[in-house]
Amino acid sequence: MQVRRPALRLVLGGWLALAAGAPLGAQDSSDRVALERLRDSLAGIADSVALKQLEAVTIDTAKRHRDDAMIHLRLGFIGYRLGEVAGKAHFEDAAGEFEWAADLRPQWPYPWYGDGLAELALGEHTIIGLENLRQVLGKDYLSKAARAFAKAVEADPAFADATVDLARTALAQRIGPRLDLALSAVRAAALSPAGREPPLQLARGRVERAAGNADSALAAFHAYLAAGGDSGLGLLEQARTLYYARQPAAALRAYNEGARVSSATAAAQYRSDLAWIATPAELAAFDALGDGPARASWLAEFWQQRDVAEVRQPGERLAEQYRRWFYAERNFLLVSRHRHYDITERYRSTQSEFDDRGIIYLRHGAPDRRATYVAADSVEPNETWLYHQPEGDLIFHFVARKGVQDFKLVESLADALSTGLRGALALQAGRGSPAASGLFASRAELSPLYVRLADPTGSANMRGALAAERKLGQRSIALGTTSDSYRHTFASPLDMSVSRFVVGDPHSGGSALHLVFAIPANRLAPIPDNGRVVYPLSFRLYVTAAGGVAARLDTMRVFAAPRPLAGGAYLSGQLAVPVPPGVYAYRLLTEQADGAAGTLVTGNSVRVDTLTGGTFAVSDLVVGRVGSGLVWSSGADTVLLNPLGLFPEGSTAELYYEVCGLAPGSVYHTVVRLERVEGRSFFGAMSHWFGGGRRLPVLLEFDAPSDGPITRVHRQVALGDVPRGQYVLSVRISNPATGATVTRNAEFVVVPH
C-alpha cells in the first residue's frame, strides 16, 4: 500500500491546482488534458483505501464549489475507479457525479462520456425479467449508455473515445440497437482529426458492417490498417466483411494473411471464431501455437479437414461458418446475458451470445425440418429441429420459459409443457392431456415416435415411447453440441453403386485407385442436345489418410446417348487417381449439373501396395463380364469391368490382376477359390446341392511363369453350375522362391439369367 502513496500525492496536488483554476465557460483543451491525466493517474492506483482517501478530500472541495463541473467530473472518475477496484456499488456514485456535471455543463462532452462509462459498468439487472422489461422500454444499461455516449459525440464529434464507445455499445445492444446514432457518429468522426485514430476506424468498420454496408466497412478497415492498426486484426475484419459480402475467394486470402501476421489480440479473435465448433483438444492445440505462421498453418489444416469430411471445395466450410455466424447474430442473440436454468434444461452452455438454437445452427447449419406448436396456456414457446444424418437422425427441442426469448435445449418434447417436469412425469404415469397430444401431433412428420405419442388410445405404450423419445433427445444433444457438419442435401438421391480396385498405374509408374460406378437411369434427368440427350455429372473425390489428403479429383463429365436411357438401364463409368502406398479412405460426391440429385459414397480401409515391380506384390482383383458395357484400357491391355457386380447364372467371370516383383521366367503358384458370403464353402456344399460328386470348373490351381517385373494376368472363371447368391472370389499367389504369399478377394452376386 505504501508504494501507492506517492501516486496519491501527485493526483491530489495536480487536482487542487486544477480545481482552483477551473474555468466557468466551455470545456477547453486544457480541461480535457487534465482529465485524461487524472484518468491515467487513477489507473495506476489499485489501493481502495488510497482511492477513498482521495475521494474524501475531493468531496470536501466539492462542498465549497458545488457548481464546479470539473470537481464533479473528478469525483465521477474517482468513483468509477473505485468501482473497478472495490465493488460495483461505487459505479452508482460515479454516475450521479457525471449527471451532476452534465446538468451544470450540458455542452461539455466529458460528463456524458463518463455517464456512459458508468452505465456500462453497472451492467444488467440481476432480475432477468426486470432487465428484459428495461430493454423493451429503453431503460436498460446499454440504452442509457448509448444515449450518453451519443450526447458526448454531439458535444464534440471529434471525441474519438466517445465515438468508439458509442459504436461498441450500439453493437452490443440486443433490443433496438442504436446503429443509426452510431453510424452517424462514426462517419462524422472519420472526417474529423479523430479519423486518424485506428480505434475509430475499427469501430466505424464494425458499425458499417452491422448496418449492412459492406463496401463502407471495407473502406474503414483499409483506413484502420493505413493508420497503423493491428495488421492481423484488420485483415480478419476484412475477411469477415468479405464473407458477409459473399466474396469468399478474397475473404479466404485476407483470412489466411491475417492469421500469418496475427498478434495476440488478433489471435484471440481468430480463436473466438473457432470456439463455436472446435473441440477442447483443438482449442488447446491452437493456444499452444507460438506465432502467426504456425497459427496460419494450423488454421488451414483445421478448415481443410472439414472441407474433406463433407467433400467440399477448399475454403467452402469456412465461408459457411461465417454465413452461419451472421445469420445467428440476426436471429438467435440472447436478450439477456444472464441465463437461468430449470431441472429439465440439462445442457448448460458457457457462452452468453446466442441462445441454444444459435449453438446448434453454428455447428450444423439450417435444419432439414422445423416444427412448432402454440397453446398459450399449456405449452411454452417451442421449436423442434430435425437433421438427417447417415448415422441416424438428430432431433433438437428448444423451449423458452416464462416469457423470456431464451430458447434452451431440452431432452424431450414433453419438457415444453407449461407444467415442466411435473407434466413430463404425469405423461410417464399415463396421464395425458389434450395439450400433450396436440404438441406431439405437431411433430408427427419428424418421426414415427410422435405419431405414437399423439395417439391418446395408445396410453399402454406411452411409457416406452416417451423413454425412447427422451433417449433420442439425449443422444442428439450429446452429439449435436460436440460435433459440427455441413452435409450435402439433395432433393433426389442418385442411388449410385460403387466398387473399387487398386492396380498399377502405367502413367505415373506407381499405383492407382479405380472407382467403378453405376447409376439407375430413372434417377437421372436427360437434357436434349442437338438430336441426342446428355447427362452432365460432376464428381469430387477425396482420398485421405491420417496425414491428410493423398489424392483429389474434381471433374465434370458429360455422358451422351442417342435417346434417354430406358427405365431399367444404368449409366456406368470409371474414375481413377494415382495414390502412393498406404491405407486410405475415400469420399466421392456425385451431382447432376443442376444440383437437384446427388449422392455421397464413402469407403474405408483401401490398401495400396507398391506395384512398381521392385518388390513382390499383387494388385486387387478385377472381376469383369462380357457385355457389362464398360471396359478399362490400361495401355497394353483391355480389362472388362462389371459396374453392378452381377453375373447371370451360367455366365463367365473375366478375372484380371497383376503380379509384381518376380524375375522373368520365375514360377509362381496360384489358387483360386469361390465361397458363399454366408460362410459355407461352395464346394463343401456341392454334394448336398447336386447329389454329390459333380465336378465344377470353378476351383483353379496352377503354376505360371512370370513375364518380368509386372505380370498382367487374364483368367476366365466359369460360373456354369454356380447357383444364385453372393460370393467371394479369392486368389492366393505364392512365390516359391521365398515362401511369401498374398491373397486378394473380390465379391460379386450370381443372379437369375
Buried (B, 14 or more C-beta within 10 A) or exposed (E): EEEBEEBBEEBBEBBEEBBEEBEEEEBEEEBBEBBEBBBEBBEEBEBBEBBBBBBEBBBEBBEEBEEBBBBBBBBBBBBBBBBBBBEEEBBEBBBBBBBBBBEBBEBBBBBBBBBBBBBBBBBBBEEBEEBBEBBEEBEBBBBBBBBBBBBBBBBBBBBBBBBBBBBBBBBBBBBBBBBEBBBBBBBBBBEBEBBBBBBBBBBBBBBBBBBEBBEBBBBBBBBBBEBEBBBBBBBBBBBBBBBBBEBBEBBBBBBBBBBBBBEEEBBEBBBEBBBBBBEEEBEEEBEEBEEBEBBBBBBBEBBBBBBBBBBBEBBBBBBBBBBBBBBBBEEBBBBBBBBEEEEBBBBEBEEEBBBBBBBBBBBBBEBBBEBBBEBEEBBBBBBBBBBEBEEEBBBBBBBBBEEBBBBBBBBBBBBBBBBBEEBBEBBBEEEBBEBBBBBBBBBBEBBEBBBBBBBEEEEEEBEEBBEBBBEBBBBBBEBBBEEBBBBBEBEEEBEBBBBBBBBBBBEEEBBBBBBBBBBBBEBBBBBEEEEEBBBBBBBBBBBBBEEEBBBEBEEEEEBEBEEBBEEEBBBBBBBBBBBBBBEBBBBBBBBBBEEEBBBBBBBEEBEBBBBBBEEBBBBBBBBBBEEBBBBBEBEEBEBBBBBBBBBEBEBBBBBBBBBBBBEEEBEBBBBBBBBBEEEEEBBEBBEEEEEEEEEBEBEBEEEBEBEBBBBBBBBEBBBEBBEEEEBBBBBBBBBEEEEBBBEBEBEBEBBEE
